[in-house]
């Protein structure tokens, strides 16, 4: 399975506001809103950092409940396979790929859709993949059953999911890509 990580070309890959203090993260978001008001990332709500921290806490706790031992406080984010939706997120979008064969899959989790709406409780449609974190074997079954959301729901017409989010809880297997920073 090929995982994609999308990023702003001028910034480099695998740089996350989650690795910053709240104050620094807020400054980065403000700078994006001011300097690049037309890109998707500039449309984040004012309480985005708080919400992101909350959902990352949920992801981490769910991973630990599954028996996971995260090596990072917050994950690196990827998506399963190519997703055109992300090509609009940045001014100069770039991406890196990693094959799951290169990763310790005991350090990788998945949500069917973005983790924020997946765990928000706002979507009450009874779908089995709401409020669920998956390991590699489990997500393969879900993808087999439902397909990739970017294929059947690229414009959010049928719900909040338009990709499978991947959380990588380690730097191992990403060393060469981290050097690209």
C-alpha positions as CSV (number, residue, x, y, z in Angstrom):
1,X,0.0,0.0,0.0
2,X,1.4,3.4,-0.9
3,X,0.9,6.3,1.5
4,X,1.1,9.9,0.4
5,X,2.1,12.9,2.6
6,X,1.2,16.3,1.0
7,X,2.9,19.5,2.0
8,X,3.8,23.0,0.9
9,X,6.9,22.7,-1.3
10,X,8.7,25.7,0.3
11,X,8.3,24.3,3.8
12,X,9.3,20.7,3.2
13,X,7.7,17.4,4.2
14,X,6.8,16.0,7.6
15,X,6.7,19.4,9.4
16,X,3.7,19.6,11.6
17,X,2.2,22.4,13.7
18,X,1.5,19.6,16.2
19,X,5.2,19.6,17.0
20,X,5.1,23.2,18.0
21,X,3.8,24.9,21.2
22,X,0.3,26.2,21.1
23,X,1.6,29.8,20.8
24,X,4.0,28.9,17.9
25,X,1.2,26.9,16.1
26,X,-1.2,29.8,16.4
27,X,1.5,32.1,14.9
28,X,2.0,29.8,12.0
29,X,-1.7,29.6,11.3
30,X,-2.1,33.4,11.5
31,X,0.8,33.8,9.1
32,X,-0.8,31.4,6.6
33,X,-4.1,33.3,6.9
34,X,-2.4,36.6,6.3
35,X,0.1,35.7,3.6
36,X,-1.9,33.1,1.7
37,X,-5.6,33.8,2.3
38,X,-6.7,31.9,-0.9
39,X,-5.3,28.5,0.0
40,X,-7.4,25.9,1.8
41,X,-5.3,25.9,4.9
42,X,-6.0,29.5,5.5
43,X,-9.7,28.6,6.1
44,X,-9.1,26.8,9.4
45,X,-11.3,28.0,12.3
46,X,-9.8,30.1,15.0
47,X,-9.9,27.2,17.5
48,X,-8.3,24.8,15.1
49,X,-5.1,24.2,17.3
50,X,-7.3,23.4,20.3
51,X,-9.4,21.0,18.3
52,X,-6.4,19.4,16.7
53,X,-4.8,18.7,20.1
54,X,-8.0,17.2,21.3
55,X,-8.4,14.8,18.4
56,X,-4.7,13.9,18.5
57,X,-5.2,13.0,22.2
58,X,-8.1,10.8,21.2
59,X,-6.1,9.1,18.5
60,X,-3.2,8.5,20.8
61,X,-5.4,7.1,23.6
62,X,-7.2,4.8,21.1
63,X,-3.9,3.6,19.8
64,X,-2.7,2.8,23.3
65,X,-6.0,1.0,24.0
66,X,-5.3,-1.1,20.9
67,X,-2.0,-2.1,22.5
68,X,0.1,0.4,20.6
69,X,3.2,2.0,22.0
70,X,3.6,5.3,20.2
71,X,7.1,6.6,19.7
72,X,5.9,10.1,18.9
73,X,3.6,12.3,21.0
74,X,1.7,13.2,17.8
75,X,1.7,11.3,14.5
76,X,3.0,12.1,11.0
77,X,0.0,12.3,8.8
78,X,-0.4,10.5,5.4
79,X,-3.3,9.3,3.3
80,X,-3.8,6.0,1.6
81,X,-3.0,6.3,-2.1
82,X,-3.1,9.5,-4.2
83,X,-5.8,12.0,-3.2
84,X,-6.4,15.0,-5.6
85,X,-8.3,16.8,-2.8
86,X,-4.9,17.6,-1.1
87,X,-3.5,19.1,-4.3
88,X,-5.6,22.2,-3.6
89,X,-4.5,22.6,0.0
90,X,-1.2,24.5,-0.6
91,X,0.1,27.2,-2.8
92,X,2.8,24.9,-4.3
93,X,1.7,21.4,-3.4
94,X,4.3,18.6,-3.2
95,X,4.2,15.1,-1.9
96,X,6.3,12.2,-0.8
97,X,5.3,8.6,-0.8
98,X,6.2,5.7,1.4
99,X,5.3,2.0,0.9
100,X,3.9,0.4,4.0
101,X,6.6,-2.3,3.5
102,X,9.1,0.4,4.7
103,X,7.3,1.0,8.0
104,X,6.9,-0.8,11.3
105,X,3.2,-1.3,10.9
106,X,2.7,-1.7,14.7
107,X,3.4,2.1,14.7
108,X,0.7,3.0,12.1
109,X,-3.0,3.5,12.6
110,X,-5.8,4.6,10.2
111,X,-9.1,6.3,10.2
112,X,-11.6,5.9,7.4
113,X,-11.9,9.6,6.7
114,X,-10.2,12.5,8.4
115,X,-9.8,11.9,12.1
116,X,-11.5,15.1,13.1
117,X,-15.0,14.3,11.7
118,X,-14.4,10.6,12.4
119,X,-14.1,11.3,16.2
120,X,-16.2,14.5,16.4
121,X,-19.5,12.7,17.1
122,X,-21.2,15.2,14.7
123,X,-21.9,12.6,12.0
124,X,-24.6,10.2,13.3
125,X,-25.2,8.0,10.3
126,X,-24.5,4.7,11.9
127,X,-21.6,3.8,9.6
128,X,-19.3,1.3,11.3
129,X,-16.1,3.3,10.7
130,X,-17.2,6.3,12.7
131,X,-15.3,6.8,16.0
132,X,-12.9,3.9,15.1
133,X,-9.2,3.7,14.8
134,X,-7.9,0.8,12.7
135,X,-4.7,-1.2,12.4
136,X,-3.3,-2.2,9.0
137,X,-5.1,-5.5,8.7
138,X,-8.4,-3.9,9.8
139,X,-8.3,-0.9,7.4
140,X,-7.6,-3.2,4.5
141,X,-10.9,-5.0,5.2
142,X,-12.7,-1.7,5.5
143,X,-11.2,-0.5,2.2
144,X,-12.1,-3.8,0.6
145,X,-15.7,-3.4,1.8
146,X,-16.2,0.4,1.1
147,X,-13.5,1.3,-1.4
148,X,-11.3,4.4,-1.2
149,X,-13.3,7.5,-0.3
150,X,-11.4,9.7,-2.8
151,X,-12.9,7.5,-5.5
152,X,-16.6,7.4,-4.4
153,X,-16.7,10.7,-2.5
154,X,-14.1,13.2,-3.9
155,X,-16.4,16.2,-3.3
156,X,-17.9,15.3,0.1
157,X,-21.3,14.7,-1.5
158,X,-21.9,11.5,0.5
159,X,-20.4,12.4,3.9
160,X,-17.3,13.9,5.5
161,X,-14.9,11.2,4.4
162,X,-12.9,11.7,1.1
163,X,-9.7,9.8,2.0
164,X,-8.3,7.3,4.5
165,X,-6.1,9.1,7.0
166,X,-2.9,7.4,8.2
167,X,-1.2,8.2,11.5
168,X,2.5,7.2,11.7
169,X,3.6,7.2,15.3
170,X,7.3,6.8,14.7
171,X,10.1,8.4,12.7
172,X,11.6,5.0,11.9
173,X,11.2,4.2,8.2
174,X,10.9,8.0,7.4
175,X,14.5,9.0,8.1
176,X,15.5,9.7,4.5
177,X,12.3,11.8,4.0
178,X,12.8,13.7,7.3
179,X,16.2,14.8,6.0
180,X,14.3,16.5,3.1
181,X,13.1,19.0,5.7
